[in-house]
Amino acid sequence: MAEPETPESEPAARSDRSPWNWLLIIPIVLPVMTFLFNHDSPRLWGFPAFYWLQFMFILVGVATTSLVYQMTKKR
């Protein structure tokens, strides 16, 4: 005789509707606003503002993503 089938437990539904997710717009919109960094000065260690601000945008993106992850992960 065959064993009766037991229903598998369904995974919990994810809710990605946290208001913290809105912070992820910052690292998307910030580099698009070229008027913020479309100039040569101030220079930092000889690098024009355009170059070192691009590196700052990377740090802002990492910090923002980390913050949103920490605030929205299930405990």
C-alpha positions in Angstrom: 0.0 0.0 0.0 1.1 3.5 -0.7 1.7 6.0 2.1 -0.7 9.0 2.1 1.0 12.1 0.8 1.6 14.8 3.3 1.5 18.4 2.1 4.8 20.1 2.1 5.0 23.2 4.2 4.9 26.3 1.9 7.7 28.8 2.3 6.7 32.0 4.2 5.7 34.8 1.9 8.2 37.6 1.6 7.2 41.1 2.2 9.5 43.6 0.4 7.3 46.5 1.3 9.5 48.1 3.9 9.9 51.9 3.7 13.6 51.3 4.2 13.7 50.1 0.5 13.1 53.7 -0.6 16.7 54.6 0.4 17.9 52.4 -2.4 16.9 55.2 -4.8 19.8 57.4 -3.5 22.7 55.4 -5.1 20.7 55.3 -8.4 19.8 58.9 -8.6 23.0 60.5 -7.2 25.4 59.6 -10.0 22.8 60.7 -12.6 22.8 64.2 -11.2 25.9 65.3 -13.2 25.7 69.0 -12.2 27.0 67.9 -8.8 30.4 66.7 -10.1 30.8 68.2 -13.6 33.8 70.3 -12.7 37.5 70.0 -12.1 37.9 71.5 -8.7 38.3 70.9 -5.8 41.1 68.4 -6.3 41.8 65.7 -3.8 45.4 64.4 -3.9 45.7 65.7 -7.4 42.5 64.0 -8.7 39.8 66.1 -10.2 36.4 66.2 -8.4 34.8 64.0 -11.1 37.0 61.1 -10.3 37.0 61.1 -6.5 33.3 61.8 -6.4 32.7 58.6 -8.5 34.5 56.7 -5.7 32.4 58.4 -3.1 29.3 57.3 -5.0 30.5 53.7 -4.7 30.9 54.1 -0.9 27.4 55.7 -0.6 25.9 52.8 -2.6 27.6 50.2 -0.3 26.6 52.1 2.9 23.0 52.5 1.7 22.6 48.9 0.6 24.1 47.7 3.9 21.8 49.9 6.0 18.7 48.7 4.1 19.8 45.1 4.4 20.4 45.4 8.2 17.1 47.2 8.7 14.9 44.8 6.7 16.4 41.4 7.4 14.3 39.0 9.4 15.6 38.3 12.9 
